[in-house]
């Protein structure tokens, strides 16, 4: 991380406070977008007497969508502040040799995710289908089994049907409002699975599903929250956690980060990188002051397009209302996620009848999959891995995973041309890729998630009415936040 993002703020602290699963070509467009963006740590140039209509904190999909909507509505009095030296938030493209990319964060969209699909069409970004033709390989110790799952993960249809039925009564955007919320929120997904008398071999699949969807084992995943995720997918579990006809079905040409790169390119100097916000004062006044590493800004409205846990890194003066503050303090931030990419000269596994998908029981590998470019001109296998099961040293991690891939797909897997590894837990402005909401959280804290506080408007995928936690949810939340800002500004204008 850039040293400029870690140094102590030089602006005065606010009064009374102290500063403190899922998206190759077109990479040239992405490079142009980056080149067109403002240089990192560019000083804020607004006159101290200027007051912007809106300041947006966070240049991920939510924040940039909100900024784009403001401009489309004719508003030019805004700026987007991003703590990182790049845009994209929890989407990020590894740059591979030959101009190819591999997504290191969120990457997929699927049926029902119309907001992000519409955005891609408006930005002229093409899509293509995730490769799943052929046999998936299951590993358990030295054991190995291969079978064609036809684009699914081999879901237990009986258990899925029971979850679907429960999910129909859980509003995805406000699960705490479900008629049975108090009852369902007392249980973890693990507690509920125990009541289903599953065989050990069947339980493995659900453990993996919970890890991939929520970043935690079923024992830490709230049942109410899990049901709200299924509710987003038309209350069909298979539409949530499969590939064919599911939320992992479609990828973006050029990688998912290109969505943010293109929006930022069009916004130009409205986007300020390497500008973390350290303090916000006067959020209950007509003019809000934002204290950043690059200077002081004032605005009439502030869109907080970051996840709730990151709000804890900002000093608010006066302090936020207790309900909101407590919700942020309790927000789960222990699912950082780690994703790797092996690059080969070609997707050799396809010629052998494999789809490149590998699932390991009780090991460091959760799920590996074919992440090659649309034309299959090179071979890429991405993998979701556990932080604790894989060495932190990249070379050791590469060797361990290569050996697992060779066990599944043959000796050609032992010699990748490139290896890329991103542990999101080491990204100081991410903390957690997904939000694994535990039992009891929504019924206690849910009501504090959406309501604005003073002139602060909450955005980010976690606040979405549907597809919360996904790229689609981020885009939806950006649309809503921009509309809220415009409406409230009009009321006082």
N, C-alpha and C positions, 0 to 999 in steps of 0.2 A: 504493500500500500504506500502511496505517496506520503512522504514525511509531512507535507503541508496539511494533510488531513488530521494529523495527530497533535500538532502543536497547540499550546494553550491559546485561547482566544485573546485578542488584543483589544477588543472593544469593551467598554464599561459594562459590568453586569447589570441586569435589571434591578430595580429598587427592591431591597430586602432579599435579593437572591445571590447565588453564587454560580458562576458558569461551570458548568461541568463538562405432477407427473405428467411436468407435462409439456413443447413445441417440437440449395447449395450453390446453387448457382446464384448469380446476382451479387456476388461478394464485392464486385467493383462498385456497385451502387452503395453498398454498406461502407466501403472505404471512403467514397466521396462524402457520405453523410458525416463520418467522423472528421474528415478534413475540414468540412464546412463549419463544424461546431466551434464555439469560442474556446480559446486556450484555457487550460486549467488555472484556477486561482486568479482569474481576471478580476481586477478590483471592481467593486460596484460603483457605478458612476452617477447614480441618482443624486440630485441635489438634496441636502438634508431637509429642505422645505417641501420636497415633492412627496405626495402621498399616492401610492398606486391603488387602483381599485382592488386588485387581487394579487397576492403572492401565493404561489404553489410550492409546497415543500415536497420534493421527490420527483425525479425524472424517470420513473418507471412507466409502465403502460397506463396506470391510473392518472398520474400527474400530467403526462404529455397529452393524453386524451382530453383531459379537462382544459389544458391550455389551447389545444386545437379547437375545441368547441367555443371557447371564449373568442378566439379570433374569427371563427365562422359567424359568430353572433355580432361581430363588429366591435368587440372590445379589444383595445390595444394597450390598455393600462394594466399590464401584468408582467410578471417574471416568474420563471421556474428555477428554484434553487436545488441543486443536487450535491450531496456530500461527496460522492465518488468522483473519480476523474473520467467517468463514462456515463452514458445513459443506458437504460434497459432494466435497472433494478435486478429482479431475480431471473431475468433472461440474459444470457451471455453466450456469445459464439467463440469457441476456440478457432483460431486461424490455423488451418492445416497447409502443408506444402501444396503447391499447384493451384492455389486460390480457392480451395475447398474449405468448408467449415464443419464443425460438429457442435451441437448445442450442449452447453454445460448446465443449463438450468431448465426452466419450463419450456416445453417445445411443442406440445400436441394440442389439437382442437378436434372436436367431434360433433355429432348431431346435437342440435339444440343450442350450440354455442354460437349463436347468430351475431352477437355484438362484435366479437373479435373477427369473425368471418367477414362481416360487412366492412370493418376497418381495413382488413387486408385488401379487399376489392377496391376500396376507395384509394388506397395507396399503391395500387397496381402490383401487388405482391401475389405471386402464383402459389398454389399448393399442390401436394402430391400425396399419394397413399403410403402409409407405413408398410414396409415389407414384412409379410408374415407367411408367405407361401412356403410349405415344407414342414419338416418335423422340428418340434421343440425338444430340447434335451434336458432331462432332469438328472441332477447329481445328488447322491447321498453317500458320503464317505467315498469308498472306491466304487460304489455302484453307479450304474448309468442306464437310463431308460430314455428312448426317443419315441415320440408319437406326434401325429398331426392333430393339432387342436383346432384347426380351421379358423384361426383368428381370435380364439378365446384363451383364457387361462385355465380352462377345465373347471369352471365354477360348479359347485354342488348346487344343482337346480332347486332342490327341495329347501335347503337353507336360504338360498337367495329369494325364493318365493315368499318365505316367512318375513324376511327383511323388507321386501317390497311392500307387503301388506302393512307393516308397521310404519314404513316411510311415508305412506300416503297421508297420514295424519300429522306429519311434522313439517311445518312451513320451512322451506330451506333458508329463507332470509331472516327468520325469527323463530328458531326452534323452541325457544322458551315459551312461546304462545301456544304450543301444542296442547290439546286437551289432556293428554297423559304425560305432560312434560315432567311433573314432579316425580312420577313413578319411573319413567324411562331414564331420567337424568341421575337416578341413584345408582345405576348400573354402568359398568364398563362393557365394551363389546366382548371382552373376555368372560365376564360374568354371565352374559347371555349365552355365549357359545357353550359354556359348561352345561347349561340346561338342555342343550340339544343332543347330548350323548354322542358326540362325534368320535370316530375312531382316530387314533393318533395320526395316521397317514392323511386323513381328511383335514385335520386341524392345521397341518403344515401350510396348506394353501391359504387358509384364512389368516394365519400369522403373517404370511408374505403380503397379502392384500392390505392388511392394516399398516404394515411397515411402509409399503409403497404409497398408499393414499394419505396416510397421516403421519408417517415418520416415527411411529412408535408401535410397540407390541399391543395386542388387543387389551391387555390388562390396564393400559394407560389411555386407551381411546374411549371417550364417553359414548355410550350407545346412542344417546339423543343426538349428538353431533354426527355420528356415522350415518344415522338415518336421515339427517338433514342433507348430507352429501348425496345420498341416493335419491332423495326427493328432487334435487336439481336435475337429475337424469331421468325425468318422467317417472320417478319411483320405480326404476328398473335397474337393479344392481348390475346386470350384465352390460348395460349401456354406460355404466360408470367405470367398470374395471375389466374391460376386454379391449380388443383392438378393432376387429371388424365391427362396424356399426357402433363404435364406442368412442369414449373420450380420448383414446390413444390412436385414433384412426388416421389422422391427417397431419402432415408437416408442412412447414413453409419453405419454399424455395429461397435459399439465402439465409435460413435459420430464423428463429423467433426474434432475436434481437433486432433484426432489420426493421421490424415494426416501429420500434422506438427510434432507431437511427433515422428513418425517413421522416418521422414526425419532427424530430429535433432539427434535422436539416432545414425543413420548411420554416421552423420557428426562429432559426438563426440566433441572434444575440439575446433573444428572450430567455434562452437557457444558459444558466451560469453553473459551470462545473466546479468541483473542489470547493464548494461553499456550504459547509455544514452550518446548520442553525444551532446555536448554543443556548439561546434564551429567547423567550417571547414574553413581552410585558404589555400590560394594558389591553389584554384580549377582551376585557369587558368595557372598553372605552370606544369612542368613535374611530380612533386611530390606533392600530396595533403596531407595536415596535418589535422588529425582529433583529436580534443581535447575532451576526455571523462572523466567521473568520475573515471575511473580506469587507466588513463594514456594517453600517446600520441601515435598515430599510423600514419604511412605514407603509401600512396598507389598511384599507377599509375592511377587507375580508381575507382570511387565510385558509387555504385548502391544505389539510394535512394528509397528503397522499403517501403515507408511510404506515407500516404495520404498527399496531398498538404498542408492542414491546419497545420499539424504537423511540416512541414518545417519551419514554422514561429518561432518555439522554438529553432532553431539553428542559431547561429550568423555566418554569412558568411563574409569572408574577402578575397578579396574585396567584396563589395556588389554585389548581383546578378543583372543581367540586369533588367532594369525597367519593361519590359513587363512580365518577369517571376516573379519578386518580387510582382508586382501589382496583378497578377493572384493569387498568394498564399495568399496575404492579403485579397483578396475578396472572396476566396474560402468559400462556405457556410459550416458552421460547427455547425448547430443548430438542428440536428436530432440525438440526442444521442441514443435513443431507450431504452426501458426497457422491460425485459422479465422475467416471473415468471414460476415456476413449482410446481404443487401440486402432491404429491405422495400418492397413495392409495394401499390397499392390492391387488386389482385386478381392471381391467377396467370394473367396474360394469355396465357402460352405454351401453356397447355392448349387454349385455343380454336383455336390454330394447329396442333395435332397434335403438339406437343413435350412432353416430360416434364420439361423444365427441367434435364436432366442435360447437362453440357458437359465434355468432356475436351480438354485442349490438349497438343499435342506440343511439347516444348522451350520452355516458357514458364513464367510465374509461377503459372498456374492448373493445379493437379493434377486436381481434380474439383469441379465445381459440381453441385448437385442441388436439387430441389424440397423445401423444408423448411416448407411451408405447414401451417397447422393442419388438423385432421381435416376440417372443413367447407369448407375452401378460401375462407374469408371474406376473407382477405388473401393476398397472394402473398409468399412468402419464398424466396430462393435463398441457400443456404449454400455456402461454398466452402472447400476445403482449398487453401492457397497456400504457396509457398515463401518463406521469410524473405528470401533473397537476391534474388529476382526481383521483389519487390513493395516499393514505397517504404514506409518506416516511418511516414511522415506519413499519418494516417488519411484525410485529404481527398484526397491524391494517390492513395492506394490505392483509394479509392472510385471515383475517375474512371477509373483504369486498368482496373479490373475491370468497371465499367459499360460501357466501350467494348468489352471482350471479350464481355460478355453481349449487347450490341447486335449484334455481328458474328454471334453464334450465333442470337439469338432475335428480333431486330428493334429498331427505334429506341425502343420503349417502355421498354426496359431502361436507357436513358440517364438516366432521372429517378426514382431511388428516393426514397421518402419518408423512409427511415431507413437508416443504415449502422452496423454494429457490427463491431468488430475485436478479436480477442483473440490476442495472441502469448504463448503459454504459456512461452516462454523468458524473459519479463519477470516471471513469477510466481516470486518467490524461494522459495516453499515447494512448487514443482512440479519445477523444473529440466528435467525431460523427461517428455513425455506418455506415450510408449511407450519400450520398452527394445529397441533394435536390437542384439541380441546378435551380436557379430562372430565370425568363424571362430576356433576354438581356445578360446573362452571356456568353454563348458560342460564340455569334457573336463578342463580345468585347474581350474576353480573350482566346478563344479556341486555337488559333494558338500558344500560348506559352506552351501548355500542354506537348507536346511530344519532341521537339528538345532538345538534350543534351546541357548543358551549361558548356563549358570548358570540364573538365573530369568528370562531374557529369551526370549520366544516370538516368532518371526518370522511376520508376517502380511503382507497386501497382495496385490494381484493377481499380482504376479510370482512368488509362492510357490504358486500354485494347482496342483492336480493336473491339472486340465483347464481350458481357456479362460484360461490365464495371459495377462495383458495386457488382458483384457476385463472389463466390469462383472461378468459372471457369475463370473469367476475371483476377483474381489475378494470377492464374497459368500461363495463357497465357502471362501476362506481365512479369513474372519471366523468362519464356523461351526467350522472346524477349530481355530482359535486358542482360542476360548472353551472348547471341549471339552478341549483340552490343559491350559488353566489350571485348570479344574474338577477334572480327574482328578489333577493333581499336588497341588493343594491338599488333596484328599481323602486322598491318601497320607500327608500329614504331619499331617492333622487328627486 
